[in-house]
Amino acid sequence: MDIITCIFMSLCLLLVADGLTVHGPAAPLSAPLGSSVVLPCYVNEALPVEDLKVEWRRADSETLVHLYQDGESRAEVQQQDYHDRAHFFTEKIQHGNFSLRLDNLTAQDEGEYRCKVFIQPDSGEAVAQIKDVERLLVSGSNHPASAYVGEDVTLNCSVDSHITPEHIEEVSWLKTDDDGDILVLLYQNNETLPDSSDEQFRGRVEFFTAEIPKGNFSLRLKSVRTEDKGVYMCQVFAGGASANATVELERLGFSSLHIAVLVLCVAAGSVAVLLLCSLIYCRLNTVSSRIWNLQLSLVFLPNLCMFIAFILWGFTEGSLHETITCSALYILRPFMLIWALSYLKYLHASLIPWISFFTPTREFAVLSLVVYSVLFSYGWRKRAHDTNIAPRVFSGFFFGVVVLMCLILSTGVILRLPCREQQRERIQTLGFISVAVEFSYI
């Protein structure tokens, strides 16, 4: 009986000694995206570190998160995704604490982790679970934004999480459209990329740089135009997750300059109709004394109104090339029309030298100089960041040649052909060739 009792007690002692009790968390863990989380793993007694081995692995894929062996952390054997993110509390391992700190938490870190402790001849394990990682939260504005045309407006976007700007991979502002999204502004690799903006917004959008460290990626849109109206989306990518917020820009009010442009356009059309009716009446009734005055007014007044209207349009939202080109056309058109009139005999003697000065050759030279100045400035800005300077050099040289040709044309030195029809054909040919060459380089 004593022998049987001894054997039984020995087996019980062996069963108790076999196995190592390892403790883990009592409940699943949760933490905000981009923050740090501690996965508990410990024993109730100190263990000799010489024979100790501790493994942290993903339970779903057996991916090695971190390893402690031979008295030191073995970071070189970690899975690449956990380099510089998974750490032991090295000074506490000798006291039986094998907890793991996981930094810069991402959405992919959700799951079950297994802590295995080996010390010959015993071993044990504990399980920790990361659940419900707080997703990336991006907030905009609850109310639509509004502004007068020509003013600046701020479109709100903030990242409400513990993630720092250094770990934000990308922030992009897009204007949603039926034809596709238009890139307004891009933040990538800790810097703003203004050259990535669509031409419609280039030079008119910016972040509040001082606010970025606070997670504020609001957009300032300067000199609002009527075509800016629409829905804008702030899209943020960080830690393998993405989120977005939308802001609507509506109720664009018209400024006093817009009203002035509208009044001038209506006035130009109304004056043209009234003067034309009066001119027709005078011609039918052979009132020749008033024909010239009406004809002169019909030529100058509508074009002058439209010239001023385009100048004001340029101060509101018109682009440089359309403003200058249209204004040049409207200011030169009266002289072109007067040149074709057959009523020069009614013209006041003091005005004849001025009208005679604007020959078709000089008008063509002035118009060409204005148009090519706009085209040259547009092409120069477009290639401002091009590393290849050859196109810009050629464009500058070609523009110089155009200016020289215009000066020569305005003095009337060349193109003095015996036939005016041949002169007109030569001017048109030069114009078509110049336009083709300039647009080929732009």
Secondary structure, 3 states (H helix, E strand, C coil): CHHHHHHHHHHHHHHHHCCCCCECCCCCECCECCCCEEECCECCCCCCHHHEEEEEEECCCCCEEEEEECCEECHHHCCHHHCCCEEECHHHHCCCECCEEECCCCHHHCEEEEEEEEECCEEEEEEEEECCCECCCEECCCCCECCECCCCEEECCEECCCCCHHHEEEEEEEEECCCCCEEEEEEECCEEEHHHCCCCCCCCEEECHHHHHHCECCEEECCCCHHHCEEEEEEEEECCEEEEEEEEECCCECCHHHHHHHHHHHHHHHHHHHHHHHHHHHHHCCCHHHHHHHHHHHHHHHHHHHHHHHHHHHHHCCCHHHHHHHHHHHHHHHHHHHHHCCCHHHCCCCCHHHHHHCCHHHHHHHHHHHHHHHHHHHHHHHCCCCCCCHHHHHHHHHHHHHHHHHHHHHHCCCCCCCCHHHHHHHHHHHHHHHHHHHHHHC
